[in-house]
């Protein structure tokens, strides 16, 4: 594969500005200018796909940069540590979302129980944050 920045962006499913942003962050290399356009290769696409997959898994760009650096040193213990830390963050988010889902289910059920009076959903969200008490 030998392509331009536009070709790399299309192959990676991102915009050209995303490629440039990743370059500024040091996540992707900036090829030396040749005659005409800068050229990107299969390794650049592999790195771009790694970045996108890691983002989908919930890693921050800082963590991704560290994982890239660790790859060059084959530092598996540190890579595992970063992954386990990210898993802990994801577990917290899952717990928060599960609680939010339970609360919203409770409110939706309460809203459907009667057509009289104010809607419990609207009332619950209208309360001051400190007053809010939504229990499943």
Buried (B, 14 or more C-beta within 10 A) or exposed (E): EEBBBEBBBEBBEBEEEBBBBBBEEEBBBBBEEEEEEBBBEEEBBEBBEBBBEBEEEEBEBEBBBBBBEBEEEEBEEEBEEBBEEBEEEEEEEEEEEEEEEEBBEBBEEBBEEEEEEEBBBEBBEEEEEEEEEBEE
